[in-house]
Amino acid sequence: MSYMLPHLHNGWQVDQAILSEEDRVLVIRFGHDWDPTCMKMDEVLYSIAEKEQTHHD
């Protein structure tokens, strides 16, 4: 499911993601796409992403 979520590949991208969000919640998950625990977290994050986005807009 991680292919459905944005990926940040370096520290600069993480910094920019944090700095660019003032009014919304930003969730950053560190880990590997192939890790079963990360895969489960990705499923949960994806399942709530659209709901949370419409809630905050």
PDB file of N, CA, C and O in Angstrom:
ATOM      1  N   MET A   1       0.811  -1.190   0.000  1.00  0.00           N
ATOM      2  CA  MET A   1       0.000   0.000   0.000  1.00  0.00           C
ATOM      3  C   MET A   1       0.859   1.260   0.000  1.00  0.00           C
ATOM      4  O   MET A   1       0.354   2.349  -0.275  1.00  0.00           O
ATOM      5  N   SER A   2       2.126   1.132   0.299  1.00  0.00           N
ATOM      6  CA  SER A   2       2.980   2.319   0.374  1.00  0.00           C
ATOM      7  C   SER A   2       3.092   3.043  -0.960  1.00  0.00           C
ATOM      8  O   SER A   2       3.435   4.225  -0.996  1.00  0.00           O
ATOM      9  N   TYR A   3       2.806   2.348  -2.055  1.00  0.00           N
ATOM     10  CA  TYR A   3       2.872   3.001  -3.361  1.00  0.00           C
ATOM     11  C   TYR A   3       1.785   4.070  -3.502  1.00  0.00           C
ATOM     12  O   TYR A   3       1.864   4.907  -4.401  1.00  0.00           O
ATOM     13  N   MET A   4       0.782   4.056  -2.636  1.00  0.00           N
ATOM     14  CA  MET A   4      -0.295   5.042  -2.685  1.00  0.00           C
ATOM     15  C   MET A   4       0.012   6.283  -1.840  1.00  0.00           C
ATOM     16  O   MET A   4      -0.703   7.282  -1.917  1.00  0.00           O
ATOM     17  N   LEU A   5       1.065   6.216  -1.043  1.00  0.00           N
ATOM     18  CA  LEU A   5       1.418   7.326  -0.157  1.00  0.00           C
ATOM     19  C   LEU A   5       2.681   8.014  -0.663  1.00  0.00           C
ATOM     20  O   LEU A   5       3.542   7.357  -1.247  1.00  0.00           O
ATOM     21  N   PRO A   6       2.809   9.325  -0.451  1.00  0.00           N
ATOM     22  CA  PRO A   6       4.017  10.031  -0.882  1.00  0.00           C
ATOM     23  C   PRO A   6       5.254   9.516  -0.142  1.00  0.00           C
ATOM     24  O   PRO A   6       5.189   9.166   1.036  1.00  0.00           O
ATOM     25  N   HIS A   7       6.376   9.477  -0.854  1.00  0.00           N
ATOM     26  CA  HIS A   7       7.647   9.055  -0.256  1.00  0.00           C
ATOM     27  C   HIS A   7       8.583  10.254  -0.150  1.00  0.00           C
ATOM     28  O   HIS A   7       8.669  11.070  -1.067  1.00  0.00           O
ATOM     29  N   LEU A   8       9.270  10.350   0.958  1.00  0.00           N
ATOM     30  CA  LEU A   8      10.297  11.371   1.163  1.00  0.00           C
ATOM     31  C   LEU A   8      11.628  10.632   1.211  1.00  0.00           C
ATOM     32  O   LEU A   8      11.824   9.754   2.051  1.00  0.00           O
ATOM     33  N   HIS A   9      12.538  10.984   0.313  1.00  0.00           N
ATOM     34  CA  HIS A   9      13.752  10.190   0.135  1.00  0.00           C
ATOM     35  C   HIS A   9      14.989  10.745   0.829  1.00  0.00           C
ATOM     36  O   HIS A   9      16.017  10.070   0.887  1.00  0.00           O
ATOM     37  N   ASN A  10      14.908  11.960   1.354  1.00  0.00           N
ATOM     38  CA  ASN A  10      16.082  12.510   2.037  1.00  0.00           C
ATOM     39  C   ASN A  10      15.649  13.533   3.090  1.00  0.00           C
ATOM     40  O   ASN A  10      14.477  13.899   3.179  1.00  0.00           O
ATOM     41  N   GLY A  11      16.604  13.975   3.868  1.00  0.00           N
ATOM     42  CA  GLY A  11      16.320  14.905   4.952  1.00  0.00           C
ATOM     43  C   GLY A  11      15.729  16.221   4.493  1.00  0.00           C
ATOM     44  O   GLY A  11      14.872  16.789   5.171  1.00  0.00           O
ATOM     45  N   TRP A  12      16.177  16.711   3.347  1.00  0.00           N
ATOM     46  CA  TRP A  12      15.654  17.973   2.831  1.00  0.00           C
ATOM     47  C   TRP A  12      14.167  17.849   2.540  1.00  0.00           C
ATOM     48  O   TRP A  12      13.396  18.756   2.854  1.00  0.00           O
ATOM     49  N   GLN A  13      13.757  16.736   1.944  1.00  0.00           N
ATOM     50  CA  GLN A  13      12.340  16.525   1.646  1.00  0.00           C
ATOM     51  C   GLN A  13      11.511  16.441   2.928  1.00  0.00           C
ATOM     52  O   GLN A  13      10.393  16.954   2.978  1.00  0.00           O
ATOM     53  N   VAL A  14      12.046  15.805   3.951  1.00  0.00           N
ATOM     54  CA  VAL A  14      11.356  15.740   5.242  1.00  0.00           C
ATOM     55  C   VAL A  14      11.202  17.149   5.810  1.00  0.00           C
ATOM     56  O   VAL A  14      10.115  17.526   6.248  1.00  0.00           O
ATOM     57  N   ASP A  15      12.275  17.921   5.805  1.00  0.00           N
ATOM     58  CA  ASP A  15      12.223  19.302   6.302  1.00  0.00           C
ATOM     59  C   ASP A  15      11.189  20.124   5.543  1.00  0.00           C
ATOM     60  O   ASP A  15      10.416  20.864   6.153  1.00  0.00           O
ATOM     61  N   GLN A  16      11.168  20.003   4.228  1.00  0.00           N
ATOM     62  CA  GLN A  16      10.224  20.772   3.419  1.00  0.00           C
ATOM     63  C   GLN A  16       8.783  20.366   3.702  1.00  0.00           C
ATOM     64  O   GLN A  16       7.895  21.216   3.747  1.00  0.00           O
ATOM     65  N   ALA A  17       8.551  19.082   3.890  1.00  0.00           N
ATOM     66  CA  ALA A  17       7.199  18.615   4.218  1.00  0.00           C
ATOM     67  C   ALA A  17       6.732  19.209   5.538  1.00  0.00           C
ATOM     68  O   ALA A  17       5.580  19.625   5.667  1.00  0.00           O
ATOM     69  N   ILE A  18       7.619  19.248   6.510  1.00  0.00           N
ATOM     70  CA  ILE A  18       7.278  19.797   7.826  1.00  0.00           C
ATOM     71  C   ILE A  18       7.046  21.303   7.735  1.00  0.00           C
ATOM     72  O   ILE A  18       6.070  21.818   8.282  1.00  0.00           O
ATOM     73  N   LEU A  19       7.934  22.003   7.050  1.00  0.00           N
ATOM     74  CA  LEU A  19       7.835  23.456   6.972  1.00  0.00           C
ATOM     75  C   LEU A  19       6.643  23.931   6.146  1.00  0.00           C
ATOM     76  O   LEU A  19       6.120  25.019   6.388  1.00  0.00           O
ATOM     77  N   SER A  20       6.210  23.135   5.182  1.00  0.00           N
ATOM     78  CA  SER A  20       5.138  23.576   4.285  1.00  0.00           C
ATOM     79  C   SER A  20       3.742  23.352   4.858  1.00  0.00           C
ATOM     80  O   SER A  20       2.767  23.848   4.294  1.00  0.00           O
ATOM     81  N   GLU A  21       3.621  22.630   5.946  1.00  0.00           N
ATOM     82  CA  GLU A  21       2.304  22.356   6.530  1.00  0.00           C
ATOM     83  C   GLU A  21       2.122  23.156   7.813  1.00  0.00           C
ATOM     84  O   GLU A  21       2.772  22.890   8.823  1.00  0.00           O
ATOM     85  N   GLU A  22       1.237  24.130   7.760  1.00  0.00           N
ATOM     86  CA  GLU A  22       0.947  24.925   8.953  1.00  0.00           C
ATOM     87  C   GLU A  22      -0.415  24.595   9.542  1.00  0.00           C
ATOM     88  O   GLU A  22      -0.617  24.711  10.751  1.00  0.00           O
ATOM     89  N   ASP A  23      -1.348  24.184   8.694  1.00  0.00           N
ATOM     90  CA  ASP A  23      -2.727  24.013   9.138  1.00  0.00           C
ATOM     91  C   ASP A  23      -3.202  22.566   9.146  1.00  0.00           C
ATOM     92  O   ASP A  23      -4.334  22.287   9.542  1.00  0.00           O
ATOM     93  N   ARG A  24      -2.356  21.655   8.718  1.00  0.00           N
ATOM     94  CA  ARG A  24      -2.776  20.253   8.654  1.00  0.00           C
ATOM     95  C   ARG A  24      -1.836  19.385   9.470  1.00  0.00           C
ATOM     96  O   ARG A  24      -0.723  19.784   9.813  1.00  0.00           O
ATOM     97  N   VAL A  25      -2.310  18.201   9.767  1.00  0.00           N
ATOM     98  CA  VAL A  25      -1.504  17.221  10.491  1.00  0.00           C
ATOM     99  C   VAL A  25      -0.578  16.537   9.495  1.00  0.00           C
ATOM    100  O   VAL A  25      -1.008  16.135   8.414  1.00  0.00           O
ATOM    101  N   LEU A  26       0.675  16.408   9.854  1.00  0.00           N
ATOM    102  CA  LEU A  26       1.651  15.720   9.013  1.00  0.00           C
ATOM    103  C   LEU A  26       2.117  14.476   9.751  1.00  0.00           C
ATOM    104  O   LEU A  26       2.596  14.556  10.882  1.00  0.00           O
ATOM    105  N   VAL A  27       1.974  13.332   9.106  1.00  0.00           N
ATOM    106  CA  VAL A  27       2.412  12.068   9.691  1.00  0.00           C
ATOM    107  C   VAL A  27       3.550  11.532   8.842  1.00  0.00           C
ATOM    108  O   VAL A  27       3.403  11.362   7.631  1.00  0.00           O
ATOM    109  N   ILE A  28       4.679  11.268   9.473  1.00  0.00           N
ATOM    110  CA  ILE A  28       5.832  10.715   8.771  1.00  0.00           C
ATOM    111  C   ILE A  28       6.129   9.352   9.363  1.00  0.00           C
ATOM    112  O   ILE A  28       6.350   9.221  10.567  1.00  0.00           O
ATOM    113  N   ARG A  29       6.133   8.333   8.506  1.00  0.00           N
ATOM    114  CA  ARG A  29       6.419   6.970   8.939  1.00  0.00           C
ATOM    115  C   ARG A  29       7.792   6.595   8.400  1.00  0.00           C
ATOM    116  O   ARG A  29       8.001   6.570   7.187  1.00  0.00           O
ATOM    117  N   PHE A  30       8.728   6.304   9.298  1.00  0.00           N
ATOM    118  CA  PHE A  30      10.063   5.880   8.897  1.00  0.00           C
ATOM    119  C   PHE A  30      10.095   4.359   8.857  1.00  0.00           C
ATOM    120  O   PHE A  30       9.569   3.701   9.755  1.00  0.00           O
ATOM    121  N   GLY A  31      10.699   3.810   7.840  1.00  0.00           N
ATOM    122  CA  GLY A  31      10.807   2.358   7.752  1.00  0.00           C
ATOM    123  C   GLY A  31      10.946   1.911   6.315  1.00  0.00           C
ATOM    124  O   GLY A  31      11.174   2.716   5.413  1.00  0.00           O
ATOM    125  N   HIS A  32      10.805   0.611   6.119  1.00  0.00           N
ATOM    126  CA  HIS A  32      10.944   0.007   4.793  1.00  0.00           C
ATOM    127  C   HIS A  32       9.586  -0.457   4.283  1.00  0.00           C
ATOM    128  O   HIS A  32       8.754  -0.947   5.046  1.00  0.00           O
ATOM    129  N   ASP A  33       9.377  -0.295   2.980  1.00  0.00           N
ATOM    130  CA  ASP A  33       8.108  -0.701   2.376  1.00  0.00           C
ATOM    131  C   ASP A  33       7.845  -2.193   2.517  1.00  0.00           C
ATOM    132  O   ASP A  33       6.689  -2.616   2.528  1.00  0.00           O
ATOM    133  N   TRP A  34       8.892  -2.989   2.625  1.00  0.00           N
ATOM    134  CA  TRP A  34       8.733  -4.442   2.692  1.00  0.00           C
ATOM    135  C   TRP A  34       8.543  -4.966   4.111  1.00  0.00           C
ATOM    136  O   TRP A  34       8.251  -6.149   4.292  1.00  0.00           O
ATOM    137  N   ASP A  35       8.701  -4.123   5.107  1.00  0.00           N
ATOM    138  CA  ASP A  35       8.538  -4.532   6.506  1.00  0.00           C
ATOM    139  C   ASP A  35       7.048  -4.743   6.812  1.00  0.00           C
ATOM    140  O   ASP A  35       6.242  -3.845   6.568  1.00  0.00           O
ATOM    141  N   PRO A  36       6.671  -5.915   7.341  1.00  0.00           N
ATOM    142  CA  PRO A  36       5.248  -6.189   7.609  1.00  0.00           C
ATOM    143  C   PRO A  36       4.587  -5.163   8.542  1.00  0.00           C
ATOM    144  O   PRO A  36       3.425  -4.810   8.344  1.00  0.00           O
ATOM    145  N   THR A  37       5.310  -4.689   9.542  1.00  0.00           N
ATOM    146  CA  THR A  37       4.750  -3.687  10.449  1.00  0.00           C
ATOM    147  C   THR A  37       4.505  -2.376   9.713  1.00  0.00           C
ATOM    148  O   THR A  37       3.466  -1.742   9.896  1.00  0.00           O
ATOM    149  N   CYS A  38       5.462  -1.971   8.879  1.00  0.00           N
ATOM    150  CA  CYS A  38       5.299  -0.743   8.096  1.00  0.00           C
ATOM    151  C   CYS A  38       4.167  -0.889   7.087  1.00  0.00           C
ATOM    152  O   CYS A  38       3.431   0.064   6.833  1.00  0.00           O
ATOM    153  N   MET A  39       4.027  -2.075   6.515  1.00  0.00           N
ATOM    154  CA  MET A  39       2.944  -2.320   5.563  1.00  0.00           C
ATOM    155  C   MET A  39       1.586  -2.123   6.241  1.00  0.00           C
ATOM    156  O   MET A  39       0.677  -1.533   5.657  1.00  0.00           O
ATOM    157  N   LYS A  40       1.454  -2.607   7.449  1.00  0.00           N
ATOM    158  CA  LYS A  40       0.199  -2.448   8.191  1.00  0.00           C
ATOM    159  C   LYS A  40      -0.053  -0.972   8.499  1.00  0.00           C
ATOM    160  O   LYS A  40      -1.175  -0.487   8.355  1.00  0.00           O
ATOM    161  N   MET A  41       0.995  -0.259   8.923  1.00  0.00           N
ATOM    162  CA  MET A  41       0.846   1.175   9.191  1.00  0.00           C
ATOM    163  C   MET A  41       0.435   1.919   7.924  1.00  0.00           C
ATOM    164  O   MET A  41      -0.410   2.813   7.974  1.00  0.00           O
ATOM    165  N   ASP A  42       1.033   1.550   6.784  1.00  0.00           N
ATOM    166  CA  ASP A  42       0.683   2.188   5.518  1.00  0.00           C
ATOM    167  C   ASP A  42      -0.789   1.979   5.186  1.00  0.00           C
ATOM    168  O   ASP A  42      -1.457   2.899   4.714  1.00  0.00           O
ATOM    169  N   GLU A  43      -1.295   0.777   5.429  1.00  0.00           N
ATOM    170  CA  GLU A  43      -2.708   0.497   5.168  1.00  0.00           C
ATOM    171  C   GLU A  43      -3.603   1.390   6.023  1.00  0.00           C
ATOM    172  O   GLU A  43      -4.591   1.939   5.535  1.00  0.00           O
ATOM    173  N   VAL A  44      -3.256   1.530   7.287  1.00  0.00           N
ATOM    174  CA  VAL A  44      -4.050   2.373   8.188  1.00  0.00           C
ATOM    175  C   VAL A  44      -3.969   3.834   7.753  1.00  0.00           C
ATOM    176  O   VAL A  44      -4.991   4.516   7.674  1.00  0.00           O
ATOM    177  N   LEU A  45      -2.764   4.312   7.471  1.00  0.00           N
ATOM    178  CA  LEU A  45      -2.598   5.708   7.053  1.00  0.00           C
ATOM    179  C   LEU A  45      -3.353   5.993   5.762  1.00  0.00           C
ATOM    180  O   LEU A  45      -3.999   7.033   5.637  1.00  0.00           O
ATOM    181  N   TYR A  46      -3.275   5.079   4.807  1.00  0.00           N
ATOM    182  CA  TYR A  46      -3.979   5.281   3.541  1.00  0.00           C
ATOM    183  C   TYR A  46      -5.492   5.290   3.755  1.00  0.00           C
ATOM    184  O   TYR A  46      -6.209   6.069   3.127  1.00  0.00           O
ATOM    185  N   SER A  47      -5.969   4.425   4.642  1.00  0.00           N
ATOM    186  CA  SER A  47      -7.416   4.330   4.858  1.00  0.00           C
ATOM    187  C   SER A  47      -7.996   5.596   5.484  1.00  0.00           C
ATOM    188  O   SER A  47      -9.178   5.885   5.295  1.00  0.00           O
ATOM    189  N   ILE A  48      -7.194   6.351   6.220  1.00  0.00           N
ATOM    190  CA  ILE A  48      -7.711   7.569   6.851  1.00  0.00           C
ATOM    191  C   ILE A  48      -7.271   8.847   6.145  1.00  0.00           C
ATOM    192  O   ILE A  48      -7.764   9.925   6.474  1.00  0.00           O
ATOM    193  N   ALA A  49      -6.362   8.754   5.189  1.00  0.00           N
ATOM    194  CA  ALA A  49      -5.783   9.953   4.564  1.00  0.00           C
ATOM    195  C   ALA A  49      -6.846  10.838   3.921  1.00  0.00           C
ATOM    196  O   ALA A  49      -6.871  12.043   4.174  1.00  0.00           O
ATOM    197  N   GLU A  50      -7.715  10.274   3.101  1.00  0.00           N
ATOM    198  CA  GLU A  50      -8.713  11.086   2.411  1.00  0.00           C
ATOM    199  C   GLU A  50      -9.727  11.656   3.404  1.00  0.00           C
ATOM    200  O   GLU A  50     -10.127  12.815   3.295  1.00  0.00           O
ATOM    201  N   LYS A  51     -10.135  10.844   4.364  1.00  0.00           N
ATOM    202  CA  LYS A  51     -11.086  11.303   5.380  1.00  0.00           C
ATOM    203  C   LYS A  51     -10.513  12.479   6.164  1.00  0.00           C
ATOM    204  O   LYS A  51     -11.214  13.462   6.403  1.00  0.00           O
ATOM    205  N   GLU A  52      -9.265  12.389   6.560  1.00  0.00           N
ATOM    206  CA  GLU A  52      -8.636  13.469   7.314  1.00  0.00           C
ATOM    207  C   GLU A  52      -8.427  14.709   6.459  1.00  0.00           C
ATOM    208  O   GLU A  52      -8.555  15.830   6.952  1.00  0.00           O
ATOM    209  N   GLN A  53      -8.109  14.522   5.189  1.00  0.00           N
ATOM    210  CA  GLN A  53      -7.889  15.674   4.319  1.00  0.00           C
ATOM    211  C   GLN A  53      -9.179  16.469   4.159  1.00  0.00           C
ATOM    212  O   GLN A  53      -9.154  17.698   4.221  1.00  0.00           O
ATOM    213  N   THR A  54     -10.299  15.794   3.956  1.00  0.00           N
ATOM    214  CA  THR A  54     -11.560  16.518   3.800  1.00  0.00           C
ATOM    215  C   THR A  54     -12.008  17.130   5.122  1.00  0.00           C
ATOM    216  O   THR A  54     -12.696  18.151   5.130  1.00  0.00           O
ATOM    217  N   HIS A  55     -11.631  16.528   6.217  1.00  0.00           N
ATOM    218  CA  HIS A  55     -11.988  17.055   7.537  1.00  0.00           C
ATOM    219  C   HIS A  55     -11.268  18.373   7.814  1.00  0.00           C
ATOM    220  O   HIS A  55     -11.838  19.264   8.444  1.00  0.00           O
ATOM    221  N   HIS A  56     -10.037  18.507   7.356  1.00  0.00           N
ATOM    222  CA  HIS A  56      -9.231  19.695   7.651  1.00  0.00           C
ATOM    223  C   HIS A  56      -9.380  20.794   6.617  1.00  0.00           C
ATOM    224  O   HIS A  56      -8.989  21.930   6.886  1.00  0.00           O
ATOM    225  N   ASP A  57      -9.925  20.506   5.454  1.00  0.00           N
ATOM    226  CA  ASP A  57     -10.052  21.535   4.405  1.00  0.00           C
ATOM    227  C   ASP A  57     -11.197  22.482   4.655  1.00  0.00           C
ATOM    228  O   ASP A  57     -11.427  23.396   3.862  1.00  0.00           O
TER     229      ASP A  57
END
